Amino acid sequence: MYCSWFTAFPDAVAQPEELLIDGNRVVLISTSAGTDTGGFLGLAPTGKSFRLPMVFIFALNERQIVHERRIYDFTGLLVQIGMLKAKPV
């Protein structure tokens, strides 16, 4: 997955915004941004950029990550890079 991501978006960066730690649970809020210059999901590059807010939720056990959940708007990413059309609201 990471290989495909960085091939499609070689300039991708993640900017951490907030970190919350409560016992054995950790929440990280960040924004990823980049440009589709390598082609995503096997399609030709669109040259369009994106900004994708993301939330990561981790469960820890003995200082090791034992579970991870990622929450992000994948459809919004596809719309931003021009792979999916959306009706105006």
N, CA, C and O atoms as CSV, one atom per row, in Angstrom:
chain,resi,resn,atom,element,x,y,z
A,1,MET,N,N,0.812,-1.190,0.000
A,1,MET,CA,C,0.000,0.000,0.000
A,1,MET,C,C,0.858,1.257,0.000
A,1,MET,O,O,0.590,2.200,-0.744
A,2,TYR,N,N,1.901,1.265,0.848
A,2,TYR,CA,C,2.771,2.438,0.898
A,2,TYR,C,C,3.529,2.638,-0.407
A,2,TYR,O,O,3.743,3.771,-0.837
A,3,CYS,N,N,3.935,1.538,-1.039
A,3,CYS,CA,C,4.632,1.636,-2.322
A,3,CYS,C,C,3.727,2.294,-3.360
A,3,CYS,O,O,4.163,3.190,-4.082
A,4,SER,N,N,2.477,1.858,-3.440
A,4,SER,CA,C,1.520,2.452,-4.384
A,4,SER,C,C,1.265,3.920,-4.062
A,4,SER,O,O,1.192,4.753,-4.966
A,5,TRP,N,N,1.131,4.238,-2.780
A,5,TRP,CA,C,0.850,5.608,-2.345
A,5,TRP,C,C,1.978,6.552,-2.753
A,5,TRP,O,O,1.724,7.604,-3.340
A,6,PHE,N,N,3.229,6.179,-2.444
A,6,PHE,CA,C,4.347,7.076,-2.727
A,6,PHE,C,C,4.748,7.059,-4.197
A,6,PHE,O,O,5.427,7.978,-4.655
A,7,THR,N,N,4.343,6.033,-4.947
A,7,THR,CA,C,4.543,6.052,-6.394
A,7,THR,C,C,3.574,7.047,-7.027
A,7,THR,O,O,3.960,7.824,-7.900
A,8,ALA,N,N,2.322,7.025,-6.589
A,8,ALA,CA,C,1.304,7.937,-7.122
A,8,ALA,C,C,1.549,9.374,-6.672
A,8,ALA,O,O,1.374,10.311,-7.450
A,9,PHE,N,N,1.954,9.544,-5.413
A,9,PHE,CA,C,2.115,10.872,-4.813
A,9,PHE,C,C,3.535,11.008,-4.244
A,9,PHE,O,O,3.702,11.017,-3.024
A,10,PRO,N,N,4.553,11.113,-5.095
A,10,PRO,CA,C,5.930,11.129,-4.584
A,10,PRO,C,C,6.254,12.328,-3.697
A,10,PRO,O,O,7.227,12.291,-2.944
A,11,ASP,N,N,5.461,13.381,-3.776
A,11,ASP,CA,C,5.701,14.552,-2.934
A,11,ASP,C,C,4.816,14.546,-1.678
A,11,ASP,O,O,4.743,15.552,-0.972
A,12,ALA,N,N,4.148,13.427,-1.396
A,12,ALA,CA,C,3.225,13.355,-0.258
A,12,ALA,C,C,3.943,13.621,1.059
A,12,ALA,O,O,5.036,13.115,1.316
A,13,VAL,N,N,3.290,14.431,1.881
A,13,VAL,CA,C,3.788,14.722,3.221
A,13,VAL,C,C,2.622,14.608,4.199
A,13,VAL,O,O,1.469,14.847,3.842
A,14,ALA,N,N,2.936,14.245,5.414
A,14,ALA,CA,C,1.928,14.191,6.476
A,14,ALA,C,C,2.321,15.208,7.534
A,14,ALA,O,O,3.464,15.236,7.989
A,15,GLN,N,N,1.370,16.036,7.917
A,15,GLN,CA,C,1.604,17.059,8.934
A,15,GLN,C,C,0.801,16.708,10.180
A,15,GLN,O,O,-0.420,16.867,10.187
A,16,PRO,N,N,1.463,16.234,11.233
A,16,PRO,CA,C,0.734,15.951,12.480
A,16,PRO,C,C,0.171,17.249,13.051
A,16,PRO,O,O,0.825,18.291,13.023
A,17,GLU,N,N,-1.051,17.166,13.567
A,17,GLU,CA,C,-1.696,18.357,14.112
A,17,GLU,C,C,-1.991,18.243,15.598
A,17,GLU,O,O,-1.840,19.207,16.348
A,18,GLU,N,N,-2.413,17.055,16.017
A,18,GLU,CA,C,-2.762,16.886,17.425
A,18,GLU,C,C,-2.547,15.442,17.838
A,18,GLU,O,O,-2.817,14.520,17.068
A,19,LEU,N,N,-2.062,15.250,19.052
A,19,LEU,CA,C,-1.821,13.924,19.598
A,19,LEU,C,C,-2.490,13.850,20.963
A,19,LEU,O,O,-2.264,14.705,21.819
A,20,LEU,N,N,-3.310,12.831,21.162
A,20,LEU,CA,C,-4.004,12.631,22.432
A,20,LEU,C,C,-3.639,11.260,22.953
A,20,LEU,O,O,-3.808,10.262,22.251
A,21,ILE,N,N,-3.141,11.198,24.178
A,21,ILE,CA,C,-2.795,9.922,24.798
A,21,ILE,C,C,-3.614,9.778,26.065
A,21,ILE,O,O,-3.609,10.657,26.927
A,22,ASP,N,N,-4.327,8.648,26.171
A,22,ASP,CA,C,-5.142,8.359,27.349
A,22,ASP,C,C,-4.946,6.890,27.703
A,22,ASP,O,O,-5.577,6.006,27.125
A,23,GLY,N,N,-4.068,6.653,28.654
A,23,GLY,CA,C,-3.774,5.270,29.037
A,23,GLY,C,C,-3.144,4.511,27.888
A,23,GLY,O,O,-2.079,4.885,27.398
A,24,ASN,N,N,-3.803,3.444,27.455
A,24,ASN,CA,C,-3.261,2.621,26.370
A,24,ASN,C,C,-3.880,2.966,25.015
A,24,ASN,O,O,-3.778,2.183,24.070
A,25,ARG,N,N,-4.522,4.133,24.915
A,25,ARG,CA,C,-5.118,4.565,23.649
A,25,ARG,C,C,-4.454,5.859,23.203
A,25,ARG,O,O,-4.189,6.756,24.003
A,26,VAL,N,N,-4.194,5.928,21.894
A,26,VAL,CA,C,-3.551,7.103,21.311
A,26,VAL,C,C,-4.342,7.515,20.076
A,26,VAL,O,O,-4.714,6.675,19.257
A,27,VAL,N,N,-4.596,8.809,19.949
A,27,VAL,CA,C,-5.257,9.351,18.768
A,27,VAL,C,C,-4.337,10.394,18.154
A,27,VAL,O,O,-3.860,11.300,18.838
A,28,LEU,N,N,-4.095,10.254,16.854
A,28,LEU,CA,C,-3.275,11.206,16.117
A,28,LEU,C,C,-4.120,11.804,15.007
A,28,LEU,O,O,-4.689,11.080,14.190
A,29,ILE,N,N,-4.200,13.123,14.980
A,29,ILE,CA,C,-4.902,13.835,13.908
A,29,ILE,C,C,-3.830,14.482,13.037
A,29,ILE,O,O,-2.947,15.177,13.540
A,30,SER,N,N,-3.913,14.249,11.738
A,30,SER,CA,C,-2.927,14.820,10.828
A,30,SER,C,C,-3.577,15.128,9.487
A,30,SER,O,O,-4.714,14.735,9.225
A,31,THR,N,N,-2.840,15.834,8.647
A,31,THR,CA,C,-3.285,16.119,7.293
A,31,THR,C,C,-2.196,15.664,6.338
A,31,THR,O,O,-1.023,15.998,6.503
A,32,SER,N,N,-2.599,14.903,5.346
A,32,SER,CA,C,-1.679,14.464,4.299
A,32,SER,C,C,-1.952,15.311,3.061
A,32,SER,O,O,-3.101,15.643,2.768
A,33,ALA,N,N,-0.899,15.657,2.341
A,33,ALA,CA,C,-1.058,16.459,1.130
A,33,ALA,C,C,-0.041,15.994,0.094
A,33,ALA,O,O,1.043,15.517,0.432
A,34,GLY,N,N,-0.411,16.142,-1.165
A,34,GLY,CA,C,0.490,15.756,-2.242
A,34,GLY,C,C,-0.142,16.020,-3.591
A,34,GLY,O,O,-1.197,16.646,-3.690
A,35,THR,N,N,0.525,15.531,-4.636
A,35,THR,CA,C,0.084,15.733,-6.016
A,35,THR,C,C,0.151,14.411,-6.761
A,35,THR,O,O,1.121,13.663,-6.636
A,36,ASP,N,N,-0.887,14.132,-7.536
A,36,ASP,CA,C,-0.940,12.896,-8.320
A,36,ASP,C,C,-0.061,13.038,-9.561
A,36,ASP,O,O,-0.536,13.410,-10.634
A,37,THR,N,N,1.228,12.736,-9.397
A,37,THR,CA,C,2.147,12.813,-10.533
A,37,THR,C,C,2.613,11.438,-10.992
A,37,THR,O,O,3.302,11.319,-12.005
A,38,GLY,N,N,2.238,10.397,-10.248
A,38,GLY,CA,C,2.687,9.052,-10.597
A,38,GLY,C,C,1.577,8.124,-11.033
A,38,GLY,O,O,1.846,6.988,-11.425
A,39,GLY,N,N,0.314,8.585,-10.974
A,39,GLY,CA,C,-0.814,7.721,-11.332
A,39,GLY,C,C,-1.267,6.913,-10.138
A,39,GLY,O,O,-0.464,6.237,-9.495
A,40,PHE,N,N,-2.554,6.983,-9.841
A,40,PHE,CA,C,-3.119,6.311,-8.668
A,40,PHE,C,C,-4.068,5.217,-9.120
A,40,PHE,O,O,-4.843,5.413,-10.056
A,41,LEU,N,N,-4.016,4.081,-8.470
A,41,LEU,CA,C,-4.885,2.936,-8.754
A,41,LEU,C,C,-4.783,2.491,-10.211
A,41,LEU,O,O,-5.776,2.076,-10.809
A,42,GLY,N,N,-3.591,2.578,-10.775
A,42,GLY,CA,C,-3.365,2.119,-12.139
A,42,GLY,C,C,-3.813,3.073,-13.227
A,42,GLY,O,O,-3.731,2.734,-14.408
A,43,LEU,N,N,-4.284,4.255,-12.864
A,43,LEU,CA,C,-4.731,5.242,-13.852
A,43,LEU,C,C,-3.627,6.269,-14.112
A,43,LEU,O,O,-2.684,6.405,-13.332
A,44,ALA,N,N,-3.767,6.973,-15.207
A,44,ALA,CA,C,-2.774,7.990,-15.571
A,44,ALA,C,C,-2.752,9.112,-14.540
A,44,ALA,O,O,-3.783,9.414,-13.939
A,45,PRO,N,N,-1.595,9.734,-14.326
A,45,PRO,CA,C,-1.505,10.861,-13.391
A,45,PRO,C,C,-2.413,12.012,-13.830
A,45,PRO,O,O,-2.554,12.289,-15.021
A,46,THR,N,N,-3.018,12.669,-12.856
A,46,THR,CA,C,-3.885,13.808,-13.170
A,46,THR,C,C,-3.170,15.132,-12.964
A,46,THR,O,O,-3.607,16.154,-13.494
A,47,GLY,N,N,-2.081,15.138,-12.205
A,47,GLY,CA,C,-1.369,16.379,-11.913
A,47,GLY,C,C,-2.069,17.238,-10.877
A,47,GLY,O,O,-1.624,18.351,-10.596
A,48,LYS,N,N,-3.159,16.740,-10.304
A,48,LYS,CA,C,-3.915,17.524,-9.318
A,48,LYS,C,C,-3.454,17.204,-7.902
A,48,LYS,O,O,-3.032,16.089,-7.594
A,49,SER,N,N,-3.551,18.217,-7.060
A,49,SER,CA,C,-3.119,18.057,-5.675
A,49,SER,C,C,-4.300,17.747,-4.761
A,49,SER,O,O,-5.461,17.881,-5.149
A,50,PHE,N,N,-3.974,17.326,-3.533
A,50,PHE,CA,C,-5.001,16.994,-2.544
A,50,PHE,C,C,-4.531,17.394,-1.160
A,50,PHE,O,O,-3.337,17.550,-0.904
A,51,ARG,N,N,-5.505,17.556,-0.273
A,51,ARG,CA,C,-5.296,17.697,1.175
A,51,ARG,C,C,-6.279,16.752,1.824
A,51,ARG,O,O,-7.482,16.840,1.579
A,52,LEU,N,N,-5.781,15.847,2.649
A,52,LEU,CA,C,-6.604,14.787,3.216
A,52,LEU,C,C,-6.461,14.746,4.731
A,52,LEU,O,O,-5.451,14.263,5.241
A,53,PRO,N,N,-7.466,15.252,5.464
A,53,PRO,CA,C,-7.430,15.108,6.925
A,53,PRO,C,C,-7.552,13.627,7.289
A,53,PRO,O,O,-8.312,12.884,6.668
A,54,MET,N,N,-6.797,13.214,8.297
A,54,MET,CA,C,-6.797,11.812,8.708
A,54,MET,C,C,-6.794,11.716,10.230
A,54,MET,O,O,-6.246,12.575,10.921
A,55,VAL,N,N,-7.417,10.653,10.736
A,55,VAL,CA,C,-7.392,10.354,12.166
A,55,VAL,C,C,-6.889,8.926,12.323
A,55,VAL,O,O,-7.408,8.007,11.689
A,56,PHE,N,N,-5.888,8.739,13.159
A,56,PHE,CA,C,-5.353,7.422,13.465
A,56,PHE,C,C,-5.659,7.120,14.927
A,56,PHE,O,O,-5.402,7.946,15.803
A,57,ILE,N,N,-6.201,5.952,15.187
A,57,ILE,CA,C,-6.496,5.529,16.557
A,57,ILE,C,C,-5.678,4.267,16.827
A,57,ILE,O,O,-5.780,3.281,16.097
A,58,PHE,N,N,-4.875,4.309,17.872
A,58,PHE,CA,C,-4.017,3.180,18.208
A,58,PHE,C,C,-4.383,2.624,19.577
A,58,PHE,O,O,-4.714,3.379,20.491
A,59,ALA,N,N,-4.323,1.308,19.717
A,59,ALA,CA,C,-4.421,0.644,21.015
A,59,ALA,C,C,-3.042,0.059,21.304
A,59,ALA,O,O,-2.438,-0.584,20.446
A,60,LEU,N,N,-2.553,0.289,22.518
A,60,LEU,CA,C,-1.231,-0.178,22.907
A,60,LEU,C,C,-1.329,-1.263,23.974
A,60,LEU,O,O,-2.256,-1.298,24.783
A,61,ASN,N,N,-0.337,-2.143,23.941
A,61,ASN,CA,C,-0.190,-3.149,24.989
A,61,ASN,C,C,1.299,-3.299,25.235
A,61,ASN,O,O,2.045,-3.698,24.341
A,62,GLU,N,N,1.727,-2.983,26.437
A,62,GLU,CA,C,3.140,-3.037,26.789
A,62,GLU,C,C,3.990,-2.217,25.823
A,62,GLU,O,O,5.039,-2.668,25.362
A,63,ARG,N,N,3.516,-0.996,25.524
A,63,ARG,CA,C,4.215,-0.021,24.685
A,63,ARG,C,C,4.344,-0.437,23.228
A,63,ARG,O,O,5.176,0.103,22.498
A,64,GLN,N,N,3.529,-1.391,22.801
A,64,GLN,CA,C,3.512,-1.816,21.401
A,64,GLN,C,C,2.118,-1.576,20.830
A,64,GLN,O,O,1.121,-1.731,21.535
A,65,ILE,N,N,2.048,-1.196,19.554
A,65,ILE,CA,C,0.754,-1.014,18.889
A,65,ILE,C,C,0.171,-2.391,18.601
A,65,ILE,O,O,0.789,-3.203,17.912
A,66,VAL,N,N,-1.030,-2.650,19.136
A,66,VAL,CA,C,-1.677,-3.943,18.900
A,66,VAL,C,C,-2.897,-3.800,17.997
A,66,VAL,O,O,-3.408,-4.795,17.483
A,67,HIS,N,N,-3.364,-2.570,17.801
A,67,HIS,CA,C,-4.498,-2.328,16.907
A,67,HIS,C,C,-4.395,-0.905,16.376
A,67,HIS,O,O,-4.008,0.020,17.090
A,68,GLU,N,N,-4.753,-0.755,15.098
A,68,GLU,CA,C,-4.732,0.572,14.483
A,68,GLU,C,C,-5.989,0.743,13.641
A,68,GLU,O,O,-6.408,-0.176,12.936
A,69,ARG,N,N,-6.575,1.907,13.721
A,69,ARG,CA,C,-7.727,2.247,12.879
A,69,ARG,C,C,-7.443,3.594,12.241
A,69,ARG,O,O,-7.015,4.534,12.911
A,70,ARG,N,N,-7.690,3.679,10.916
A,70,ARG,CA,C,-7.490,4.929,10.179
A,70,ARG,C,C,-8.838,5.416,9.680
A,70,ARG,O,O,-9.640,4.641,9.160
A,71,ILE,N,N,-9.075,6.700,9.843
A,71,ILE,CA,C,-10.325,7.292,9.380
A,71,ILE,C,C,-9.966,8.459,8.465
A,71,ILE,O,O,-9.283,9.396,8.878
A,72,TYR,N,N,-10.436,8.391,7.208
A,72,TYR,CA,C,-10.185,9.451,6.248
A,72,TYR,C,C,-11.226,9.363,5.145
A,72,TYR,O,O,-11.907,8.348,5.000
A,73,ASP,N,N,-11.344,10.432,4.370
A,73,ASP,CA,C,-12.343,10.548,3.309
A,73,ASP,C,C,-11.718,10.145,1.972
A,73,ASP,O,O,-11.236,11.001,1.229
A,74,PHE,N,N,-11.725,8.854,1.667
A,74,PHE,CA,C,-11.121,8.351,0.441
A,74,PHE,C,C,-11.848,8.884,-0.790
A,74,PHE,O,O,-11.215,9.203,-1.796
A,75,THR,N,N,-13.168,8.981,-0.715
A,75,THR,CA,C,-13.938,9.531,-1.833
A,75,THR,C,C,-13.540,10.977,-2.087
A,75,THR,O,O,-13.396,11.388,-3.238
A,76,GLY,N,N,-13.362,11.747,-1.025
A,76,GLY,CA,C,-12.918,13.133,-1.156
A,76,GLY,C,C,-11.556,13.231,-1.825
A,76,GLY,O,O,-11.320,14.140,-2.621
A,77,LEU,N,N,-10.654,12.298,-1.508
A,77,LEU,CA,C,-9.348,12.261,-2.166
A,77,LEU,C,C,-9.519,12.049,-3.666
A,77,LEU,O,O,-8.903,12.754,-4.465
A,78,LEU,N,N,-10.349,11.083,-4.054
A,78,LEU,CA,C,-10.565,10.788,-5.472
A,78,LEU,C,C,-11.170,11.982,-6.209
A,78,LEU,O,O,-10.825,12.234,-7.364
A,79,VAL,N,N,-12.059,12.713,-5.559
A,79,VAL,CA,C,-12.653,13.908,-6.168
A,79,VAL,C,C,-11.578,14.981,-6.345
A,79,VAL,O,O,-11.495,15.606,-7.402
A,80,GLN,N,N,-10.759,15.197,-5.321
A,80,GLN,CA,C,-9.731,16.240,-5.397
A,80,GLN,C,C,-8.720,15.998,-6.507
A,80,GLN,O,O,-8.273,16.945,-7.154
A,81,ILE,N,N,-8.353,14.732,-6.735
A,81,ILE,CA,C,-7.344,14.467,-7.768
A,81,ILE,C,C,-7.970,14.221,-9.134
A,81,ILE,O,O,-7.266,13.892,-10.089
A,82,GLY,N,N,-9.293,14.378,-9.233
A,82,GLY,CA,C,-9.960,14.323,-10.529
A,82,GLY,C,C,-10.285,12.934,-11.044
A,82,GLY,O,O,-10.591,12.773,-12.225
A,83,MET,N,N,-10.226,11.924,-10.180
A,83,MET,CA,C,-10.553,10.566,-10.601
A,83,MET,C,C,-12.034,10.250,-10.467
A,83,MET,O,O,-12.520,9.271,-11.033
A,84,LEU,N,N,-12.749,11.079,-9.719
A,84,LEU,CA,C,-14.171,10.863,-9.470
A,84,LEU,C,C,-14.864,12.209,-9.548
A,84,LEU,O,O,-14.358,13.202,-9.025
A,85,LYS,N,N,-15.994,12.250,-10.185
A,85,LYS,CA,C,-16.764,13.484,-10.284
A,85,LYS,C,C,-17.831,13.500,-9.209
A,85,LYS,O,O,-18.402,12.461,-8.877
A,86,ALA,N,N,-18.098,14.668,-8.668
A,86,ALA,CA,C,-19.129,14.836,-7.660
A,86,ALA,C,C,-20.105,15.908,-8.113
A,86,ALA,O,O,-19.720,16.892,-8.744
A,87,LYS,N,N,-21.355,15.707,-7.788
A,87,LYS,CA,C,-22.377,16.712,-8.119
A,87,LYS,C,C,-22.216,17.903,-7.181
A,87,LYS,O,O,-21.974,17.717,-5.988
A,88,PRO,N,N,-22.347,19.122,-7.699
A,88,PRO,CA,C,-22.301,20.284,-6.822
A,88,PRO,C,C,-23.484,20.266,-5.863
A,88,PRO,O,O,-24.570,19.793,-6.199
A,89,VAL,N,N,-23.256,20.782,-4.681
A,89,VAL,CA,C,-24.319,20.805,-3.665
A,89,VAL,C,C,-25.096,22.077,-3.757
A,89,VAL,O,O,-26.033,22.286,-2.987
